[in-house]
Amino acid sequence: MTSPRSHRKWITRTTRQAVTIYQVTDRLGDGRTVHVSGDEIAATVSAWLAELGTRSPLVEDLARAARAGDWPAAHAIGEHLSVNVTSLLATADGRPDS
């Protein structure tokens, strides 16, 4: 007879790991909104600023504050950059967590 524990070697569970996705909204122009990972915040905002012919070192500060959950700082920096950033909980496959 085989022990139930011996079957654990080949039985795996599929888990839905939660990750943070950020909603970034451009408050200038058409108000476009994207959902990105924390590592994509700076690149997204930088690209929007480049379309306007400008750049800012504040985009890195914005991304850092959002990833750290420092929402007062993220909102204050976002005001200067004319963007809004909020966090959304999603599963590892990108679907909203229900």
Contacts in CASP RR format, 6 or more apart in sequence:
PFRMAT RR
TARGET T0000
AUTHOR 0000-0000-0000
METHOD contacts of the structure
MODEL  1
MTSPRSHRKWITRTTRQAVTIYQVTDRLGDGRTVHVSGDEIAATVSAWLA
ELGTRSPLVEDLARAARAGDWPAAHAIGEHLSVNVTSLLATADGRPDS
16 91 0 8 1.000
16 92 0 8 1.000
16 93 0 8 1.000
16 97 0 8 1.000
17 91 0 8 1.000
17 92 0 8 1.000
18 89 0 8 1.000
18 90 0 8 1.000
18 91 0 8 1.000
18 92 0 8 1.000
18 97 0 8 1.000
19 37 0 8 1.000
19 89 0 8 1.000
19 90 0 8 1.000
19 91 0 8 1.000
19 92 0 8 1.000
19 94 0 8 1.000
20 37 0 8 1.000
20 38 0 8 1.000
20 67 0 8 1.000
20 87 0 8 1.000
20 88 0 8 1.000
20 89 0 8 1.000
20 90 0 8 1.000
21 35 0 8 1.000
21 36 0 8 1.000
21 37 0 8 1.000
21 87 0 8 1.000
21 88 0 8 1.000
21 89 0 8 1.000
21 90 0 8 1.000
21 94 0 8 1.000
22 35 0 8 1.000
22 36 0 8 1.000
22 37 0 8 1.000
22 38 0 8 1.000
22 41 0 8 1.000
22 66 0 8 1.000
22 85 0 8 1.000
22 86 0 8 1.000
22 87 0 8 1.000
22 88 0 8 1.000
23 33 0 8 1.000
23 34 0 8 1.000
23 35 0 8 1.000
23 84 0 8 1.000
23 85 0 8 1.000
23 86 0 8 1.000
23 87 0 8 1.000
23 88 0 8 1.000
24 33 0 8 1.000
24 34 0 8 1.000
24 35 0 8 1.000
24 36 0 8 1.000
24 41 0 8 1.000
24 44 0 8 1.000
24 45 0 8 1.000
24 83 0 8 1.000
24 84 0 8 1.000
24 85 0 8 1.000
25 31 0 8 1.000
25 32 0 8 1.000
25 33 0 8 1.000
25 83 0 8 1.000
25 84 0 8 1.000
25 85 0 8 1.000
26 32 0 8 1.000
26 33 0 8 1.000
26 48 0 8 1.000
26 82 0 8 1.000
26 83 0 8 1.000
27 82 0 8 1.000
27 83 0 8 1.000
27 84 0 8 1.000
28 48 0 8 1.000
28 52 0 8 1.000
28 82 0 8 1.000
34 44 0 8 1.000
35 88 0 8 1.000
36 44 0 8 1.000
38 63 0 8 1.000
38 66 0 8 1.000
38 67 0 8 1.000
39 63 0 8 1.000
41 59 0 8 1.000
41 62 0 8 1.000
41 63 0 8 1.000
41 66 0 8 1.000
41 67 0 8 1.000
41 85 0 8 1.000
42 59 0 8 1.000
42 60 0 8 1.000
42 62 0 8 1.000
42 63 0 8 1.000
45 59 0 8 1.000
45 62 0 8 1.000
45 63 0 8 1.000
45 81 0 8 1.000
45 83 0 8 1.000
46 55 0 8 1.000
46 59 0 8 1.000
48 83 0 8 1.000
49 55 0 8 1.000
49 56 0 8 1.000
49 59 0 8 1.000
49 81 0 8 1.000
56 80 0 8 1.000
56 81 0 8 1.000
58 77 0 8 1.000
58 78 0 8 1.000
58 80 0 8 1.000
58 81 0 8 1.000
59 81 0 8 1.000
61 73 0 8 1.000
61 77 0 8 1.000
62 74 0 8 1.000
62 77 0 8 1.000
62 78 0 8 1.000
62 81 0 8 1.000
62 83 0 8 1.000
62 85 0 8 1.000
65 71 0 8 1.000
65 73 0 8 1.000
65 74 0 8 1.000
65 77 0 8 1.000
66 74 0 8 1.000
66 85 0 8 1.000
66 87 0 8 1.000
69 87 0 8 1.000
74 85 0 8 1.000
75 84 0 8 1.000
75 85 0 8 1.000
78 84 0 8 1.000
78 85 0 8 1.000
88 96 0 8 1.000
89 96 0 8 1.000
89 97 0 8 1.000
90 96 0 8 1.000
90 97 0 8 1.000
91 97 0 8 1.000
END
